Amino acid sequence: MPTTTASDYSERDATIAINTYTTVLRRPRVPHELFATYWRDVHGPLCSRIPGLGWYVQRHLDRERDAHLWPVVEGIGPFPDYELDGGVEIGFISAADQAAFEEACPILFADEQNMFAATVAYALPHGSTTLVDRVAEASPNGDDGLDRIELHLGASHGNASKFGERIAGLARALAAEAPVLKVRLHLPDPYDNAKPAPPAPDVDHAVPDERRLIAVLELAFRSPLVRRTFYASDAFKAATVGLADHVAYASAFAVSGVYTYVRDGELTLAGLRGSRPAQLIERIGAVNQAGADVRHLIRTGKPSAR
């Protein structure tokens, strides 16, 4: 079980001023394990080396988890025909950093067609908000034992401001409750199919009308039992009163692993070596593999001067 405390670490995310949240669907004839391995250990290290990145996190989603991830709220149904294999957050400390990334990223987008059938990058020009985070580990690389879900909510109308206000209120109410260990809120700009993002060749970037204006909540609990007990509470019922006035769709996805490649503008060990090699290095305790001389060699192709 990961280390969780009464401390709130949400402020550590505040340096990311601009970000995107991208939904990911794998190619239909790529087996899931092959897809996940390629995404983690080939595509991930490539992306992490693009200049300008302040934050890069993959969240892999499990299609096989049960249907009790989010309770039925009266007047709200699931998104139709909505399957995902992951969500990606790419963040920047400044607009200049984002511009540097966008200038260099065609080499990254050319790789998407190898594994993705569809990717949709929702823009968050004012960043996302972590309302609470009681998980001590800042840069997870795998399944940390927590019950993590991603909740996607679709607006029942076209008023982005009113929709955002209601979802922000829901996020604050959830964050105030002790069973909820983490709440991170993504309230992106409405998606424009006329400006597909990211511009990766041979990958679908279009969304249906019901996914044009969405919100995403990252939630974490100690266990599914804690989560479902909380859903039955008066506090949860109060938090969701009137939600259908602004929300028409809600679909939840189980997170099978969180993989952090760049944090605070620095490569993690997963970003430097790949997610699985980083796990091996940690399990073996190969401290030499995490040393400055090895990092220099891998980054530059040259041994460090002695």
Salt bridges, closest charged atoms under 4 A:
ASP13 OD2 - ARG184 NH1 3.94
ASP13 OD1 - ARG263 NH2 2.56
GLU33 OE2 - ARG276 NH2 3.12
ASP41 OD2 - ARG276 NH1 3.34
GLU83 OE1 - ARG63 NE 3.90
ASP85 OD1 - ARG26 NH1 2.58
ASP85 OD2 - ARG63 NH2 2.80
GLU89 OE1 - ARG59 NH2 3.66
GLU89 OE2 - ARG184 NH2 2.49
GLU89 OE1 - HIS186 NE2 3.83
ASP111 OD2 - HIS43 ND1 2.74
ASP133 OD2 - ARG12 NH2 3.07
ASP144 OD2 - ARG148 NH2 2.67
ASP147 OD1 - ARG65 NH2 3.04
ASP147 OD2 - ARG227 NE 2.50
GLU150 OE2 - ARG59 NE 3.90
GLU150 OE1 - HIS152 NE2 3.66
GLU218 OE1 - ARG59 NH2 2.98
GLU218 OE1 - LYS182 NZ 3.94
GLU218 OE2 - HIS186 NE2 2.50
